[in-house]
Every structure is written in structure tokens, then in C-alpha cells.
């Protein structure tokens, strides 16, 4: 390979190709795939061409017909001297992206090559240019019908480099989560562990309560691997109940206090929870959802209900959970219309929590705020990270997460040092006057949505805290990448960072091949972070958790996230390459950090007798993101606001119910025959639209 750096910023590399046309085509395809995050357009020209403006060809989805047309155009202009290629996408053309249009030139040279490519696409493009173009040329010959995704993939040398970008390999103890917390309690029995509503428990008191609760669960027949439902508001009792479930060898199943009985019944039945722990004011709803379940209150007392057979009595000292056993089961929205239960083992969450402690170093002076509803996975580290580190867990009032003013008051009153915020909630929090009084808050952890750079900068300025951007699906033990925000954040986006310890991240094409460094592909995760699968859904588990061809040992798995990402050059504090989030492959969306499958909401809406079809989209408004339901209804008899609300509430949680419904005559369609959701979003935002709109749900 020959590489030369010019004073103008241009760089050169050479391509071994049959002719200059092939070399130019291969270089253009690599630039289109690697240098641009959107669908690229190539403008072809030449110095002495009779067409001074050249010819522009949009690559669109990169099908072979388009590539053939590009090859013909390049061949035509090659006859007029230096071939010039301008490769751009919408974001770099209008300045909204983090990259410029890529300019390539192939001057005349020996017909048989090697051929020189002059470009301004950066050092990474130069470093891998020869191998990438060689790979494209080989595949053009081997796969005559292949499109862009199949042609531009990482070559052998680049693949070896990509496999080094995973997290550090760190040995972890073969210990379940509750044993780590018990060890911390043994070290600091008199230290305050939990505070809530002016009351507190020491580590010794918390562990004693949890052991007592574990004994009651064993008396009800709970043993290793069993799932125990929990339905309760935030309180001083809740951490001890969750710890007690783990000590009994079970896995806890959070049941949202606002979820409708039909949804609760699906979750309890799918997870196989025979015992459910509930607060006094949630017991009726649980009884309606699961009439045959054994119900216990937060002290372990059995609540009245249908007579159940006496279980075999088990006492303390029974078989404890192993690292591969489930620690918790969290249900997320499902695209098939049913929620899916993610089963997370101890080994996965222990690795996640110990990485967090290694990275952030909580100590006895730290107080961590628990404000995330416990049926969302962020709550897992809010509960258990401070308890295994010997810090203090502060339970926010039950509904404080919905009220920025109360949140700010809680952070100030409890002298919180570490708190998590979904970005849209952080935006609201920073508007509160008392946010500036959070003097002890030193660390803000964000996840659940894209974090805008301006928001990260403002949080650092207002709060005087360091800001961290984390990413991860529920299927991979909460978070798998981490980024320590710079001040200010210089780019148009905040990276999601490199993988954490013992986690591998592979960015792949639809065919499962590694994309070149910098190209956009689907993120696949591997390592100890992975969930065991989905409760009661073996087919879905096999679909999403696929064999890992990049691991040396047998039985390796990868989780297909459905998220689009790309690798960025080494910009993290430790010099590692970082991942940049680019969006979704499917219709999964997030509203205020809540993961919502549009298909599940649409499935419920479609069951209404007056709805012929529905499509759900998310729009951004000054008040935050909103979920909009677009409906085709029976002519002359549209459903009313109240009946739509009643229908949706019977199966969906409040966060999943659209805030507005728009009635359409027909759905806008793409050229490929799919619903044009981008146009639906435009219709929902158009002021004065003639589209009849039902009143927002109240």
C-alpha cells in the first residue's frame, strides 16, 4: 500500500484493479458506505468532460441496478481524464452531520494499474482503503447480483482489528448478586443502607429483614430458580423484599403498579410466578390478574384468598442461586402484541454492577437516588449498586419521578451524589430553580434516549457534575457501553461509548458480516452481559439470540439489538474507539425512556371494533416526545375519545397509550408498499391540517 499526505489535507492510496473504471467504482462504493450515515449520492465528473456539472446518481438502498448504472457513468467519464467523484448524503450536504462530503479523484495512469485514489475522507479511509476496495472488486466478481451491503464489508485484516474493540477481560467472582450485598452488610452492619420518607435501615437491619422475608418465601415453596412477582410502590420495605427474593434463590418479577390487570395476568402467567408480593393498595389488582396466585404482603404475611395447597416447608440454608440462575425477569413491549419477559441471570447483572463500581468508585460518602420505576431496568443498578458498594440508597417518594420540582427537592434534601436521568427528564429537571442547589450531586448518568450535546453541556454547567452517557437493551443487563462526556461535547451527537468489561460489540450487515470501521450496521452484543432469553418464548429467543461466529468457544451467542450504530475513531478518555448510535432498524420507539414496540400498541388498537387499521408514530414537541395514533376507522362511526381510552387502558400501560389520535382516509405509502411513517409524522405536526383529529386523551 502506498499512502501520501499532502499539505492540502488530501491523501493518496493505491488500488490494484483491472482498470481505472473499476478502481473508481470500488472507491466510490467504499466512500458511500463508510463515510456517510445516510443514503449516499455520487456525483461523477471529469476535468475535460463536455458535461461540466457531471452526473448525479442516488444510491438509495444500494441495489445492484444502481451500482451497474454508477459503473457505466464512471466508465463514460474515465475517457476524459481525471475522474472526480463527490460522495454525499443529506446530513453532510446541509451541515447537520459530523462529516463533510467525500471527494475522490483518480488521475490518469497506467491502464493495468496500480491506480491512485486522491481523497479528503480522512486517515481511517486511507488506512483501510486498499483492502476495502480490493474486497469490493473481489465481491463484484463473486456475487454478480449483490448490493452495497454485500459488497462493502470488512476485509480479513480489518476484521481482526474490529475483534479487538470489545471490553476488557476482567475476572469476576462466581457469586450471585445477593451474596455480594450480604458481604457488604457484614463489613458495615451499622452503616445506614436505605432511607425513605424520613426513616432508615442500617445494613444489618436490611439484611436481617431480607433473610426473614426469604424464610417466608421458602415456607411458601419458593426455591432456586422460581420467579416471584412483586407489586409495590417505592418504600423503605421494597429493597428488603427484592433482596429477600434473591436470598431465597428466586428471581423477582416487577409488576408495575399502574399496569392493567390483563397485562399483569399475561406477565405473571408467562413468567410462571406462583407467589406474588404486593402492597395493600395493589392486592386487588393482582388478585384480579392472577386469581390462583399466593399473595403475600410486604412483611411476608399471606393475604386472604382462594385456598392453596400447603407447599413443602423449606427452611433457611436451602440451595442458593448460582451465577447462571435468573436474578430478575423484566417485561418489555413486544412487537407481536404481547409483552416479552427478559430473563437476566446473576452473572450478567453482577458483571454490570462490578464494572460500574470499578469505573465510578462509590464509597461511604455517596448517596444514590432510586427514582426509576422498578419495572424498568435502570432501577436494578439504582437498587443494588450502592448496596454492594457500602453506600446509601435513598428511595424517592413514590411519584417523584413524574414531578421535576419534587425531584429537585428530593435531591437537595437527601444530599444525593449520584442520580440517573432519561435525557427528556433531565431537560425538565434543569428548568427547576432548585436544580442549581443540588450542591452534592457529582455524577449524572443518562440512558434510555439520545443525549443531545447541548443538554450534556448544560447539565454539567448547572449542576457542576460529570455527565455520563450509557447505552444498553434490557436483554443485555441494563447497559453495555459507556461514555464520559467531555465539556463541552464537540460533535453533533454524544457517542454511546466503547463496550464495558467482558462485553463484545459487533456491527454487522443484514447477512451477518462485519461492516468496515465507520460504516453503519446493526449492533450485535456478546459476552457475559446477555440475558438467558425470553420467558416462555423459545422461538423468539432463537430469533433474537443467535450463534456467535466470532467466539472461539462452543455455545457462544449474540443478541441482535435492532439498533444501528457505527464505530468512531479513538476519542474516549482512554483512547478507545467508541460507538455512535444512529437509530433503529424496526418500529421500536422510546417515549420518555420507555421502550415501546409500535406493533404492540397497534395490535391493541386494531382490536377495537370501530378501528380498521392503525399506525403509531413518535413526534417531538416543545413539551417532549409524544406518541400519536393514526387510525383508519369505520366511515360515519368513528370511536369516541373515552371509548378509545378505555379500550387502550385495558391492555396497555399509561406510557404506551397515544396522547393523540388522528383519523385518516388512508395511510401514506412508500414506493415499496409500506406505511410511510415519516409522512405520518409530518401530518401529525402540520398546523391547520384538514386531517380531523380526536381530542388529546386526558
C-alpha positions in Angstrom: 0.0 0.0 0.0 1.2 3.5 -0.8 0.0 6.4 1.3 1.0 10.1 1.0 -0.3 13.0 3.0 -0.5 16.4 1.1 -0.4 19.8 2.7 -3.9 20.5 1.4 -5.3 17.7 3.5 -5.6 15.3 0.6 -4.4 11.7 1.0 -3.4 9.1 -1.5 -3.7 5.3 -1.6 -3.3 2.9 -4.5 -5.7 0.3 -5.7 -4.9 -2.9 -7.6 -7.7 -3.1 -10.2 -8.1 -4.3 -13.8 -8.7 -0.8 -15.0 -9.3 2.8 -13.7 -13.1 2.5 -14.1 -13.2 -0.5 -11.7 -10.8 1.3 -9.2 -13.0 4.4 -9.3 -16.2 2.4 -8.8 -14.8 0.5 -5.9 -13.5 3.6 -4.2 -16.9 5.4 -4.6 -18.8 2.4 -3.2 -16.5 2.3 -0.1 -16.9 6.1 0.4 -20.7 5.8 0.1 -20.9 3.0 2.7 -18.2 4.1 5.1 -18.1 7.9 5.1 -21.8 8.6 5.3 -24.5 7.7 7.8 -27.4 8.3 5.4 -28.2 7.1 1.9 -25.5 8.5 -0.3 -25.5 10.2 -3.7 -22.5 10.1 -6.0 -21.8 12.9 -8.5 -19.4 11.8 -11.2 -17.4 14.2 -13.4 -14.1 14.6 -15.2 -11.7 17.5 -16.0 -12.3 17.6 -19.7 -15.8 16.3 -19.8 -18.3 18.0 -22.1 -20.8 17.9 -19.2 -19.2 20.3 -16.6 -21.9 19.6 -14.0 -21.3 15.9 -14.2 -23.9 13.2 -13.4 -25.5 12.5 -10.0 -26.7 9.1 -9.0 -28.5 8.4 -5.7 -27.5 5.0 -4.4 -30.8 4.8 -2.4 -30.9 1.3 -0.9 -27.8 0.3 -2.8 -29.3 -2.3 -5.1 -27.3 -3.9 -7.9 -29.2 -1.9 -10.7 -28.0 1.3 -9.2 -24.4 0.1 -8.9 -24.5 -1.0 -12.5 -25.6 2.5 -13.6 -22.8 4.0 -11.5 -20.3 1.8 -13.2 -21.5 2.9 -16.6 -21.3 6.5 -15.6 -17.8 6.2 -14.2 -16.6 4.4 -17.4 -18.1 7.2 -19.5 -16.2 10.0 -17.6 -13.0 8.0 -17.4 -12.4 8.7 -21.0 -12.0 12.5 -20.3 -9.0 12.4 -17.9 -9.1 12.6 -14.1 -12.3 11.0 -12.7 -13.8 13.1 -9.9 -16.4 11.7 -7.5 -18.3 13.7 -5.0 -20.0 11.4 -2.4 -22.5 13.0 -0.1 -25.7 12.4 1.9 -28.3 14.7 3.2 -26.7 15.3 6.6 -23.3 16.3 5.3 -24.7 18.4 2.4 -26.9 20.5 4.8 -24.3 20.7 7.5 -26.3 18.8 10.2 -23.9 15.8 10.3 -20.5 15.3 11.7 -18.8 14.7 8.3 -18.2 16.5 5.0 -18.9 15.4 1.5 -16.2 12.9 0.4 -14.2 14.0 -2.7 -12.3 11.4 -4.6 -10.2 11.7 -7.7 -8.5 9.1 -9.9 -5.9 10.8 -12.2 -4.9 9.1 -15.5 -2.3 6.4 -15.0 -1.2 3.0 -16.4 -4.2 1.1 -17.7 -3.2 -2.0 -15.7 -2.6 -0.1 -12.5 -2.0 0.3 -9.7 -4.4 3.2 -9.7 -4.1 6.2 -7.4 -7.1 7.4 -5.3 -6.8 11.0 -4.1 -9.3 11.9 -1.4 -10.1 14.1 1.6 -12.1 11.4 3.6 -9.6 11.1 6.5 -6.9 8.8 7.8 -9.2 5.9 8.6 -10.3 5.9 4.9 -6.7 5.9 3.8 -5.6 3.2 6.3 -8.2 0.6 5.1 -8.7 1.9 1.6 -6.6 -0.6 -0.3 -8.1 -3.7 1.4 -11.7 -2.3 1.2 -11.5 -1.6 -2.5 -9.9 -5.0 -3.1 -12.7 -6.7 -1.2 -15.3 -4.8 -3.3 -13.6 -5.8 -6.5 -13.5 -9.4 -5.4 -17.1 -9.4 -4.5 -18.2 -7.7 -7.7 -16.8 -10.7 -9.5 -18.1 -13.3 -7.0 -21.6 -12.0 -6.3 -22.9 -10.6 -9.5 -26.3 -9.7 -8.0 -25.1 -8.3 -4.7 -26.0 -4.8 -3.5 -24.0 -2.3 -1.4 -24.4 -4.1 1.9 -22.9 -7.3 0.5 -20.1 -5.6 -1.5 -18.6 -3.3 1.1 -17.6 -5.4 4.1 -14.5 -5.6 6.3 -11.7 -7.5 4.8 -9.6 -10.1 6.7 -7.2 -7.6 8.3 -9.8 -5.1 9.2 -12.0 -7.9 10.7 -9.1 -8.9 13.0 -8.8 -5.2 14.1 -12.6 -5.0 14.8 -12.5 -8.0 17.0 -10.1 -6.1 19.4 -12.6 -3.4 20.1 -14.6 -5.3 22.8 -14.5 -4.6 26.5 -11.6 -5.5 28.7 -11.5 -9.1 30.0 -11.9 -8.9 33.8 -12.3 -11.9 36.1 -15.5 -11.8 38.1 -16.3 -13.8 41.2 -18.7 -16.7 40.6 -21.1 -15.2 43.2 -24.8 -14.4 42.9 -25.8 -10.8 43.5 -27.3 -11.2 46.9 -24.1 -12.7 48.3 -22.1 -9.5 47.3 -24.7 -7.4 49.2 -24.6 -9.7 52.2 -20.8 -9.4 52.2 -21.1 -5.6 52.3 -23.6 -5.8 55.1 -21.2 -8.0 57.1 -18.5 -5.4 56.6 -20.6 -2.4 57.6 -23.5 -3.6 59.7 -24.1 -0.3 61.5 -23.8 1.9 58.4 -27.1 3.4 57.0 -28.1 1.4 53.9 -31.5 2.7 53.0 -33.5 5.9 53.7 -37.1 6.6 52.7 -39.6 9.2 53.9 -37.5 10.1 57.0 -36.9 6.5 58.1 -33.8 4.4 57.6 -32.3 0.9 57.9 -28.8 0.0 58.6 -27.1 -2.7 56.6 -27.5 -5.1 59.5 -31.2 -4.3 59.7 -31.7 -4.6 56.0 -30.0 -8.0 55.8 -32.0 -9.3 58.8 -35.3 -8.2 57.2 -34.3 -9.8 53.9 -33.3 -13.1 55.5 -36.7 -13.1 57.3 -38.5 -12.5 54.1 -36.5 -15.2 52.3 -37.6 -17.7 55.1 -41.3 -16.8 54.5 -40.8 -17.3 50.7 -39.2 -20.7 51.3 -42.1 -21.6 53.6 -44.4 -20.9 50.6 -42.4 -23.3 48.5 -40.1 -20.8 46.7 -36.8 -22.3 45.8 -33.9 -21.8 43.4 -34.9 -20.6 40.0 -38.5 -19.7 40.9 -40.0 -16.4 39.8 -41.7 -14.3 42.5 -43.9 -11.3 41.4 -43.6 -8.0 43.3 -46.1 -5.2 43.0 -45.4 -2.3 45.3 -44.6 1.4 45.4 -41.2 2.8 46.4 -40.8 2.5 50.2 -38.4 1.5 52.9 -39.6 -2.1 52.6 -39.1 -2.6 48.9 -35.3 -3.1 48.8 -35.5 -5.8 51.5 -38.3 -7.6 49.7 -36.2 -7.7 46.5 -33.2 -8.9 48.4 -35.3 -11.5 50.2 -36.4 -13.0 46.9 -32.8 -13.3 45.8 -31.7 -14.8 49.1 -34.5 -17.4 48.7 -32.9 -18.4 45.4 -35.7 -16.8 43.3 -35.8 -14.2 40.6 -38.0 -11.1 41.1 -40.6 -10.1 38.6 -41.5 -6.3 38.9 -45.2 -5.7 38.3 -46.0 -2.1 37.5 -48.5 -0.6 39.9 -50.3 1.1 37.0 -50.4 -1.8 34.6 -53.9 -3.1 33.7 -54.9 -6.5 35.1 -54.9 -8.1 31.7 -51.3 -7.2 31.1 -50.3 -8.2 34.7 -52.0 -11.6 34.2 -50.0 -12.2 31.0 -46.8 -11.3 32.7 -47.5 -13.5 35.8 -48.6 -16.4 33.7 -45.8 -16.2 31.2 -43.1 -16.0 33.9 -44.7 -18.8 35.9 -44.9 -16.7 39.2 -46.9 -18.8 41.7 -46.2 -16.3 44.5 -46.7 -12.5 44.3 -45.7 -10.0 46.9 -47.9 -6.9 46.9 -48.7 -3.7 48.8 -52.1 -3.3 50.4 -53.3 -1.0 47.6 -52.2 -3.2 44.8 -53.5 -6.5 46.1 -57.0 -6.2 44.5 -55.5 -5.6 41.1 -53.1 -8.6 41.4 -55.9 -10.8 42.6 -57.9 -9.9 39.6 -54.9 -10.6 37.3 -53.9 -13.9 38.9 -56.7 -15.3 41.0 -54.8 -18.6 41.7 -51.6 -16.9 42.9 -50.4 -16.9 46.5 -50.3 -13.3 47.7 -48.0 -12.0 50.4 -47.8 -8.5 51.9 -44.6 -6.7 52.3 -43.9 -8.3 55.7 -44.4 -11.8 54.2 -47.8 -12.4 55.7 -50.2 -14.4 53.4 -53.2 -12.4 52.3 -56.7 -13.9 52.2 -57.7 -15.5 49.0 -58.5 -18.9 47.4 -57.2 -21.8 49.4 -53.9 -23.0 48.0 -52.3 -26.4 48.8 -49.7 -26.3 51.5 -46.3 -26.2 49.9 -43.4 -28.3 51.2 -41.8 -26.4 54.0 -38.3 -25.2 53.3 -36.1 -23.5 55.9 -33.0 -21.3 55.7 -30.0 -22.9 54.2 -31.6 -24.4 51.1 -29.9 -24.4 47.7 -28.8 -20.9 46.8 -28.8 -19.4 43.4 -25.9 -19.9 41.0 -24.4 -17.3 38.7 -26.3 -18.8 35.7 -29.7 -18.7 37.5 -32.1 -15.8 36.9 -31.9 -12.8 39.2 -34.9 -10.9 37.7 -37.4 -11.0 34.9 -38.4 -7.7 33.2 -41.1 -7.4 30.7 -40.8 -5.1 27.7 -43.1 -4.1 24.9 -43.4 -6.8 22.3 -43.8 -6.3 18.5 -46.2 -9.3 18.3 -48.8 -7.6 20.6 -47.7 -9.4 23.7 -45.1 -8.2 26.2 -41.9 -10.3 26.3 -40.2 -11.3 29.6 -36.4 -10.9 29.6 -34.7 -13.4 32.0 -31.5 -11.9 33.3 -29.0 -14.2 35.2 -26.9 -13.2 38.2 -23.7 -13.4 36.2 -24.9 -10.8 33.8 -26.0 -8.2 36.3 -23.1 -8.9 38.6 -20.7 -8.1 35.8 -22.6 -4.9 35.0 -22.6 -3.7 38.6 -19.0 -4.6 39.3 -17.9 -2.7 36.2 -19.9 0.3 37.4 -18.2 0.2 40.8 -14.7 -0.2 39.1 -15.4 2.7 36.8 -17.2 5.2 39.1 -16.0 4.1 42.6 -18.8 4.7 45.1 -17.8 5.0 48.7 -19.4 5.5 52.1 -20.0 9.2 51.4 -22.2 8.5 48.3 -26.0 8.6 48.3 -27.6 7.1 45.2 -31.2 8.1 44.3 -33.7 5.4 43.5 -36.4 7.1 41.4 -36.8 4.9 38.3 -40.0 2.7 38.4 -38.7 -0.7 39.3 -40.3 -2.4 36.2 -37.6 -0.6 34.2 -34.1 -1.9 34.1 -32.2 1.2 35.2 -33.8 0.6 38.6 -31.7 -2.6 39.0 -28.4 -0.6 39.4 -30.1 2.1 41.4 -31.2 -0.5 44.0 -28.2 -2.8 44.1 -25.0 -0.8 43.1 -25.0 1.3 46.3 -25.8 -1.7 48.5 -22.9 -3.8 47.2 -20.5 -0.8 47.5 -21.4 0.1 51.1 -23.0 3.4 50.0 -26.5 4.7 50.9 -29.7 4.1 48.8 -32.2 6.9 49.0 -35.7 6.0 48.0 -37.5 8.8 46.3 -41.2 9.4 47.1 -43.5 7.1 45.0 -44.4 9.5 42.3 -41.4 11.9 42.5 -40.1 10.8 39.1 -43.2 12.5 37.5 -42.6 15.8 39.2 -39.3 17.7 38.4 -39.9 20.1 41.3 -40.3 17.2 43.8 -37.3 15.5 42.3 -35.1 18.6 42.8 -36.4 18.9 46.4 -35.5 15.2 47.0 -32.0 15.6 45.6 -31.3 18.6 47.8 -32.9 17.2 50.9 -31.3 13.7 50.7 -27.9 15.2 49.6 -27.9 12.9 46.6 -24.4 12.4 44.9 -25.4 10.1 42.0 -28.6 10.2 40.0 -29.9 8.8 36.7 -32.0 10.8 34.2 -33.5 9.9 30.9 -32.5 12.9 28.8 -36.0 14.3 28.4 -36.4 14.2 32.2 -33.0 15.8 32.7 -34.2 18.7 30.4 -37.2 19.3 32.7 -35.1 18.9 35.8 -32.7 21.6 34.7 -35.5 24.1 34.3 -36.3 23.8 38.0 -34.8 26.7 40.0 -33.7 24.3 42.8 -31.6 22.3 40.3 -28.8 24.7 40.9 -29.0 24.0 44.6 -28.0 20.3 44.2 -24.6 21.0 45.5 -23.6 17.4 46.4 -24.7 15.9 43.1 -21.4 15.0 41.5 -22.4 12.4 38.9 -25.3 12.3 36.4 -25.9 9.1 34.5 -28.0 9.3 31.3 -29.5 6.5 29.3 -32.8 5.5 27.6 -32.8 8.1 24.9 -30.4 10.0 22.7 -28.5 12.6 24.8 -28.1 15.9 22.8 -24.6 17.5 23.3 -26.1 20.9 24.3 -28.1 19.1 27.1 -25.0 17.3 28.4 -23.1 20.7 28.4 -26.0 22.4 30.3 -26.2 19.7 32.9 -22.5 20.0 33.6 -22.7 23.7 33.9 -25.9 23.9 36.0 -25.2 21.0 38.3 -21.4 21.1 38.4 -21.5 17.3 37.9 -19.8 15.0 35.5 -22.2 13.6 32.9 -22.1 10.0 31.5 -24.0 8.6 28.6 -24.8 4.9 28.8 -26.5 2.5 26.4 -27.9 -0.9 26.6 -31.0 -3.0 26.0 -32.8 -4.9 28.7 -31.6 -8.1 27.0 -28.0 -7.3 28.0 -28.2 -6.5 31.7 -29.1 -2.8 31.6 -26.0 -1.1 30.0 -23.2 -2.4 27.7 -21.4 0.8 26.6 -20.4 3.9 28.5 -19.2 7.4 27.5 -17.8 10.0 29.9 -19.0 13.3 28.5 -16.5 16.0 27.6 -17.1 19.6 28.5 -18.1 20.8 26.1 -19.2 17.9 23.9 -17.8 19.0 20.4 -19.8 16.9 18.0 -23.4 16.9 16.7 -24.1 13.8 18.8 -22.8 12.3 22.0 -21.3 8.9 21.5 -22.6 5.9 23.4 -19.0 4.9 24.1 -17.0 1.7 23.9 -18.2 -1.6 25.4 -17.8 -2.2 29.1 -15.8 -5.1 30.7 -16.5 -8.6 29.3 -18.8 -7.3 26.5 -18.2 -7.6 22.8 -19.9 -5.4 20.2 -20.1 -6.4 16.6 -21.5 -4.1 13.9 -22.9 -6.3 11.1 -24.6 -6.2 7.7 -28.0 -7.9 7.3 -26.1 -11.0 6.2 -24.1 -11.1 9.5 -20.8 -9.8 8.1 -18.7 -7.1 9.9 -19.1 -3.7 8.3 -16.0 -1.6 7.8 -14.9 0.7 10.6 -17.1 3.8 10.4 -19.9 2.2 8.4 -23.4 1.9 9.8 -24.7 -1.6 10.7 -26.8 -3.5 13.2 -25.3 -3.8 16.7 -24.9 -7.4 17.9 -23.8 -7.9 21.6 -22.0 -10.9 23.0 -20.4 -11.8 26.3 -21.5 -12.4 29.9 -24.0 -9.5 29.6 -26.6 -11.5 27.8 -30.0 -12.5 29.2 -30.9 -16.2 29.2 -33.7 -15.4 26.7 -37.4 -14.6 26.8 -39.6 -16.4 29.3 -41.9 -18.9 27.7 -40.8 -17.9 24.2 -38.2 -20.3 22.8 -38.8 -19.3 19.1 -38.4 -15.6 19.9 -35.3 -16.4 21.9 -33.7 -18.2 19.0 -34.6 -15.4 16.6 -33.0 -12.7 18.7 -30.2 -14.6 20.4 -28.2 -16.1 17.6 -25.0 -18.1 17.4 -21.8 -16.1 17.7 -19.4 -16.9 14.9 -16.7 -14.7 16.3 -16.0 -16.5 19.5 -13.6 -19.4 19.8 -15.5 -21.5 22.3 -18.7 -23.5 21.7 -22.1 -22.2 22.6 -21.4 -18.5 22.1 -24.4 -16.3 21.5 -25.1 -12.8 20.2 -28.1 -10.6 20.8 -29.4 -8.8 17.8 -30.3 -5.3 19.2 -32.1 -3.9 16.1 -30.1 -0.7 16.8 -28.0 0.9 14.1 -24.5 2.1 15.1 -21.1 2.8 13.7 -17.6 2.9 15.2 -15.9 6.3 15.7 -12.2 6.8 15.9 -10.5 6.7 19.2 -12.0 9.7 21.1 -12.7 8.3 24.6 -10.7 9.3 27.6 -8.8 6.0 27.5 -8.1 6.2 23.7 -10.6 3.6 22.7 -12.9 3.6 19.7 -16.4 4.5 20.6 -19.9 3.6 19.2 -22.2 6.2 17.8 -26.0 5.5 17.8 -27.7 6.0 14.5 -31.3 4.8 15.0 -33.5 1.7 14.7 -34.0 -1.0 12.1 -37.6 -1.5 13.1 -40.5 0.4 14.6 -39.4 0.2 18.2 -39.5 3.7 19.7 -38.9 5.3 23.1 -41.0 7.9 24.8 -39.6 9.4 28.0 -37.2 6.5 28.1 -40.0 3.9 28.0 -39.3 1.2 25.3 -42.4 0.8 23.2 -42.9 -1.6 20.3 -45.3 0.2 17.9 -46.6 -3.2 16.8 -47.9 -4.0 20.3 -49.8 -0.7 20.5 -51.1 -1.1 17.0 -52.2 -4.7 17.8 -54.3 -3.4 20.7 -55.8 -0.5 18.8 -56.7 -2.8 15.9 -58.9 -4.9 18.2 -61.3 -2.0 18.7 -64.4 -2.8 16.6 -64.5 0.6 15.0 -60.8 0.7 14.0 -60.0 -0.8 10.7 -56.2 -0.2 10.9 -53.7 1.8 13.0 -50.2 3.1 12.8 -48.3 4.6 15.7 -45.5 7.2 15.4 -43.5 9.4 17.8 -43.2 13.1 17.3 -41.1 15.7 19.1 -43.0 18.7 20.6 -41.9 21.6 22.8 -43.3 19.6 25.7 -41.4 16.5 24.9 -41.9 13.4 22.8 -45.4 12.3 22.2 -47.0 9.1 20.9 -49.5 9.6 18.1 -52.0 7.0 17.0 -53.1 7.3 13.3 -56.3 5.4 12.6 -58.5 4.2 9.7 -62.0 3.9 11.2 -65.4 2.8 10.1 -67.0 5.6 7.9 -69.6 7.6 9.7 -69.0 6.0 13.1 -65.5 7.0 14.5 -64.7 5.8 18.0 -65.0 8.5 20.7 -62.2 9.7 22.9 -63.5 8.0 26.0 -64.0 4.6 24.5 -60.6 4.6 22.8 -59.1 5.4 26.2 -61.0 2.7 27.9 -60.0 0.2 25.2 -56.3 1.0 25.3 -56.1 1.1 29.1 -57.4 -2.5 29.3 -54.2 -3.8 27.8 -51.5 -1.1 27.8 -49.6 0.7 30.4 -50.2 4.5 30.6 -46.9 5.3 28.9 -48.0 3.2 25.9 -51.3 5.0 25.2 -51.1 7.5 22.4 -51.5 11.1 23.6 -53.5 12.0 20.5 -55.3 10.1 17.8 -55.5 11.3 14.2 -58.2 9.9 11.8 -57.1 9.4 8.2 -58.8 8.4 5.0 -55.8 6.3 4.1 -52.2 5.8 5.1 -49.5 7.4 3.0 -47.4 4.6 1.5 -43.7 4.4 0.3 -42.8 3.2 -3.1 -42.1 -0.2 -1.7 -45.7 -0.5 -0.4 -45.0 0.1 3.3 -46.7 2.7 5.5 -44.7 6.0 5.2 -44.2 6.8 8.8 -42.1 9.8 8.1 -45.1 11.3 6.3 -47.4 10.3 9.2 -45.2 12.3 11.5 -45.4 15.3 9.2 -49.2 15.0 9.1 -49.3 14.9 12.9 -47.2 18.1 13.1 -48.8 20.1 10.3 -50.6 23.2 11.8 -54.1 23.8 10.5 -54.2 20.4 8.8 -57.5 19.4 7.4 -57.0 16.0 8.9 -59.7 15.5 11.6 -58.1 14.9 14.9 -59.7 13.5 18.0 -59.1 15.4 21.2 -56.0 14.5 23.2 -56.7 11.9 25.9 -57.0 13.3 29.3 
